[in-house]
Amino acid sequence: MSTPIRVVVHGALGRVGKEVVNATCKDPELELVGAVDAKADGNTLPLPVGSGTVPLSRDPSSILKQTEPGVIVDFSVTEASMAMVRLAAKQKVNLVIGTTGFSTEDLEEIDRLAKANGVGAVVASNFALGAVLMIHLAKIAAKYFDNVEIIELHHDQKLDAPSGTAVSTARAISEARGKPFVHPKVQKETVAGARGAELQGVALHSVRLPGLMAHQEVIFGISGQTLIIRHDTINRECYMPGVVMAVKKVVELKGLTIGLDRLLGLQ
Ligand SMILES: NC(=O)c1ccc[n+]([C@@H]2O[C@H](COP(=O)([O-])OP(=O)(O)OC[C@H]3O[C@@H](n4cnc5c(N)ncnc54)[C@H](O)[C@@H]3O)[C@@H](O)[C@H]2O)c1
């Protein structure tokens, strides 16, 4: 077996970071060698299976120097991510970034730094394989249906509506169709908002309830039939197959790759 890929997790004490720590420890092709988090109050992170610890620090440069990773997985905050990119690329460390909120300029800088230093960087706003496939399948269906509505359902703590995934889906299927969908208006909306929001002819409905995690249905309709593509996640482990795949692929890449669909060969 080849040598495991040495991984440092940035944002390791966060909700997704903890899952990345667990997933890295479970995969025999990966080796967790260090962790960085602004909340670190000790200098070691206990590993989930009780098989020791790895160095933990608030200071990314000391961890990189100490552990010499092949890949950094980043689920932190945008500003911290960019600081990590600048540091890591110069030290020839590949990057898998799940943190959201980058500007176009940030993405251009990541690409420039990665190319200049001969490393790969994967930035994906959704590492859930099922969500990526849902959008891909909906793009295929989009050409054959005139009407579509999206229902996204999330936990009641979610700050925004509609979800970023619902908006990305609506944009992707409109682009795939090449013209707006038909959005039937009702003559009288007796309760305001009953028909949801509208984006490029796609009706968007947001449900917020305790007990939900993240779910979405894309419902296509044409005479006499409907087609429903549905994706459900039940916990943050849903991102891990995508993250692990990206870690294994990024070491063969140079420059920036945006989105998991490219890694999956869907584009
Ligand atoms: N791409 C995806 O599939 C996906 C999925 C879920 C969340 N996200 C994104 O991932 C990011 C993290 O999400 P989360 O739910 O785990 O958040 P979180 O708040 O639970 O975790 C973020 C962690 O980053 C740490 N952090 C903050 N500032 C830091 C700094 N300057 N240096 C080092 N560490 C720092 C925090 O202490 C915290 O432990 C967010 O941007 C979120 O939108 C992406």
The ligand as an SDF file (V2000), in Angstrom:
LIG
                    3D

 44 48  0  0  0  0  0  0  0  0999 V2000
  -18.7170   22.9490    1.5780 N   0  0  0  0  0  0  0  0  0  0  0  0
  -19.6130   22.2980    2.2990 C   0  0  0  0  0  0  0  0  0  0  0  0
  -20.1390   21.2370    1.9190 O   0  0  0  0  0  0  0  0  0  0  0  0
  -19.9600   22.8370    3.6560 C   0  0  0  0  0  0  0  0  0  0  0  0
  -20.7900   22.1370    4.5170 C   0  0  0  0  0  0  0  0  0  0  0  0
  -21.0410   22.6720    5.7860 C   0  0  0  0  0  0  0  0  0  0  0  0
  -20.4470   23.8670    6.1720 C   0  0  0  0  0  0  0  0  0  0  0  0
  -19.6610   24.5280    5.2800 N   0  0  0  0  0  0  0  0  0  0  0  0
  -18.9240   25.7440    5.6440 C   0  0  0  0  0  0  0  0  0  0  0  0
  -17.8220   25.3700    6.4320 O   0  0  0  0  0  0  0  0  0  0  0  0
  -17.4930   26.4170    7.3490 C   0  0  0  0  0  0  0  0  0  0  0  0
  -17.4780   25.8640    8.7680 C   0  0  0  0  0  0  0  0  0  0  0  0
  -18.7690   25.4030    9.1090 O   0  0  0  0  0  0  0  0  0  0  0  0
  -19.0940   24.7990   10.5500 P   0  0  0  0  0  0  0  0  0  0  0  0
  -20.5510   24.5460   10.5820 O   0  0  0  0  0  0  0  0  0  0  0  0
  -18.1520   23.6870   10.8490 O   0  0  0  0  0  0  0  0  0  0  0  0
  -18.7410   26.0580   11.4730 O   0  0  0  0  0  0  0  0  0  0  0  0
  -18.2160   26.0730   12.9830 P   0  0  0  0  0  0  0  0  0  0  0  0
  -18.4070   27.4660   13.4560 O   0  0  0  0  0  0  0  0  0  0  0  0
  -18.8350   24.9640   13.7500 O   0  0  0  0  0  0  0  0  0  0  0  0
  -16.6580   25.7520   12.8450 O   0  0  0  0  0  0  0  0  0  0  0  0
  -15.7000   26.6740   12.3840 C   0  0  0  0  0  0  0  0  0  0  0  0
  -14.4380   26.4550   13.1710 C   0  0  0  0  0  0  0  0  0  0  0  0
  -13.4370   27.3460   12.6530 O   0  0  0  0  0  0  0  0  0  0  0  0
  -12.7350   27.8650   13.7630 C   0  0  0  0  0  0  0  0  0  0  0  0
  -12.1330   29.1660   13.4310 N   0  0  0  0  0  0  0  0  0  0  0  0
  -12.7170   30.3730   13.3920 C   0  0  0  0  0  0  0  0  0  0  0  0
  -11.8230   31.3220   13.0890 N   0  0  0  0  0  0  0  0  0  0  0  0
  -10.6420   30.7000   12.9570 C   0  0  0  0  0  0  0  0  0  0  0  0
   -9.3260   31.1420   12.6940 C   0  0  0  0  0  0  0  0  0  0  0  0
   -9.0550   32.4400   12.4870 N   0  0  0  0  0  0  0  0  0  0  0  0
   -8.3450   30.2240   12.6320 N   0  0  0  0  0  0  0  0  0  0  0  0
   -8.5930   28.9150   12.8530 C   0  0  0  0  0  0  0  0  0  0  0  0
   -9.8230   28.4340   13.1310 N   0  0  0  0  0  0  0  0  0  0  0  0
  -10.8300   29.3120   13.1760 C   0  0  0  0  0  0  0  0  0  0  0  0
  -13.7530   28.0110   14.8710 C   0  0  0  0  0  0  0  0  0  0  0  0
  -13.1270   28.0790   16.1430 O   0  0  0  0  0  0  0  0  0  0  0  0
  -14.5890   26.7640   14.6790 C   0  0  0  0  0  0  0  0  0  0  0  0
  -14.1110   25.6880   15.4640 O   0  0  0  0  0  0  0  0  0  0  0  0
  -18.5330   27.5110    7.0870 C   0  0  0  0  0  0  0  0  0  0  0  0
  -18.0010   28.4330    6.1640 O   0  0  0  0  0  0  0  0  0  0  0  0
  -19.7040   26.7560    6.4580 C   0  0  0  0  0  0  0  0  0  0  0  0
  -20.5000   27.5780    5.6300 O   0  0  0  0  0  0  0  0  0  0  0  0
  -19.4040   24.0330    4.0610 C   0  0  0  0  0  0  0  0  0  0  0  0
  1  2  1  0
  2  3  2  0
  2  4  1  0
  4  5  1  0
  4 44  2  0
  5  6  2  0
  6  7  1  0
  7  8  2  0
  8  9  1  0
  8 44  1  0
  9 10  1  0
  9 42  1  0
 10 11  1  0
 11 12  1  0
 11 40  1  0
 12 13  1  0
 13 14  1  0
 14 15  2  0
 14 16  1  0
 14 17  1  0
 17 18  1  0
 18 19  2  0
 18 20  1  0
 18 21  1  0
 21 22  1  0
 22 23  1  0
 23 24  1  0
 23 38  1  0
 24 25  1  0
 25 26  1  0
 25 36  1  0
 26 27  1  0
 26 35  1  0
 27 28  2  0
 28 29  1  0
 29 30  1  0
 29 35  2  0
 30 31  1  0
 30 32  2  0
 32 33  1  0
 33 34  2  0
 34 35  1  0
 36 37  1  0
 36 38  1  0
 38 39  1  0
 40 41  1  0
 40 42  1  0
 42 43  1  0
M  CHG  2   8   1  16  -1
M  END
$$$$
